[in-house]
Amino acid sequence: MTSSPPEAKAVLERYPRVAVIGAGVIGSSWTALFLAHGLHVVVNDPRPDIEAVVRGDLAKIAPTLQALGLPSQGLEKKLRFEPDLARAVAAVDLVQENGPERPEWKQQLWASIEKSVPAHALLLSSSSARPATEQGRDMKDPSRLLVGHPFNPPHLIPLVEVVPGERTDARAVEDAVAFYAALGKVPRVLKKEIQGFVANRLQRAIMRESCYLVQQGVCTVDELDDIVTSSIGLRWAVNGPFSSFHMGGGPGGLAAFFAEGGLGRNMVAAWQNMPPVEMDEVLKQRIVSQTAASFGRVPMQQMERTRDNKQVALLQALRGFAQPGDDDPG
Ligand SMILES: NC(=O)c1ccc[n+]([C@@H]2O[C@H](COP(=O)([O-])OP(=O)(O)OC[C@H]3O[C@@H](n4cnc5c(N)ncnc54)[C@H](O)[C@@H]3O)[C@@H](O)[C@H]2O)c1
């Protein structure tokens, strides 16, 4: 549940100083959101042009922050860059890691951070797939380490998957949930670690079938995207797969859906018949060239702006329909 503003303020006051490790696609977006909520952010990233890149990203993200009702100007006053890792984390209350998705890199990073970071700091990784137990393997005390996996872009998409490791303290899980909720996110705690977590495992399954359909020549990439955005994409912004098919089962709901003669039975039967998909050079080329022909004409920055505008419109529309007991979508 999203915190009300005074509650959120009280939570965020516990984390006034934040370190962002790695400021590429994800770190830069987190940086904008943290700054917009008044936190001091120190960025650690070895890219020689990192300052210009992050400042450029802040300018690009500003209209979205504004549309979300957040401050968007003068954010750089609380931003600083520190190329030395030990110095970057020496006096922070929270670390959000967004570096390369390589397990050994993350293991080494956390073992180094542990030597310099204050003991009370919350240690969060944006990793899309690597569990905290694995990431904290070389730490003496990983009790404050856990995954806080956002969806791109974190400044906009509400979900954060909160995934504790085997040695994560329950208090750190509570703290992470409170922190992300105070930022207006929708944190969801996973009950056990699994490679890829939940949302990306779902995306994998959809992407696999999407590639298969393009491989078989059933549709092109832009046709497939249109089919998704005008059907299941729209549906899933309101109801997930289970409540959707609960309604799909008619008055008998999901029980009827999976009953003898129900549509769900055919779906389950089809799971046994899913051919393997090989991403060979021919398929890769087909997808890349169709994508270039369909979407490559639009500059990436323009695509991102359109995406942000439409997502904000959707979030605001859904917020207007929030029912008691619903989560505020953002
Ligand atoms: N891109 C996505 O859609 C997405 C979504 C959710 C989570 N993630 C996760 O977020 C993390 C970052 O992904 P990304 O897409 O932003 O990658 P990216 O390549 O855009 O950014 C990674 C950044 O890390 C920096 N970096 C490299 N070595 C470093 C070091 N030693 N210290 C500090 N920074 C260093 C790079 O310079 C780069 O700016 C990954 O773990 C990824 O799984 C990505």
The ligand as a Gaussian input file, in Angstrom:
#p B3LYP/6-31G(d) Opt

LIG

0 1
 N       17.368000      -2.465000     -18.058000
 C       16.312000      -2.994000     -17.467000
 O       15.204000      -3.085000     -18.041000
 C       16.396000      -3.464000     -16.044000
 C       15.198000      -3.550000     -15.288000
 C       15.270000      -3.899000     -13.944000
 C       16.482000      -4.217000     -13.373000
 N       17.640000      -4.160000     -14.123000
 C       18.898000      -4.484000     -13.435000
 O       19.548000      -3.271000     -13.112000
 C       20.961000      -3.443000     -13.189000
 C       21.520000      -2.427000     -14.163000
 O       20.927000      -2.616000     -15.429000
 P       20.956000      -1.445000     -16.524000
 O       20.004000      -1.894000     -17.601000
 O       20.767000      -0.118000     -15.884000
 O       22.444000      -1.570000     -17.070000
 P       23.351000      -0.432000     -17.779000
 O       24.366000      -1.157000     -18.557000
 O       22.474000       0.560000     -18.467000
 O       24.025000       0.298000     -16.529000
 C       25.020000      -0.306000     -15.763000
 C       25.897000       0.811000     -15.232000
 O       26.832000       0.232000     -14.315000
 C       28.029000       0.946000     -14.478000
 N       29.151000       0.205000     -13.923000
 C       29.980000      -0.684000     -14.541000
 N       30.947000      -1.086000     -13.690000
 C       30.727000      -0.434000     -12.527000
 C       31.405000      -0.409000     -11.284000
 N       32.497000      -1.144000     -11.060000
 N       30.923000       0.375000     -10.303000
 C       29.813000       1.142000     -10.487000
 N       29.136000       1.153000     -11.653000
 C       29.585000       0.380000     -12.658000
 C       28.135000       1.168000     -15.984000
 O       29.057000       2.219000     -16.296000
 C       26.704000       1.517000     -16.330000
 O       26.463000       2.918000     -16.282000
 C       21.198000      -4.891000     -13.600000
 O       21.431000      -5.672000     -12.453000
 C       19.887000      -5.281000     -14.257000
 O       19.603000      -6.653000     -14.155000
 C       17.620000      -3.762000     -15.430000

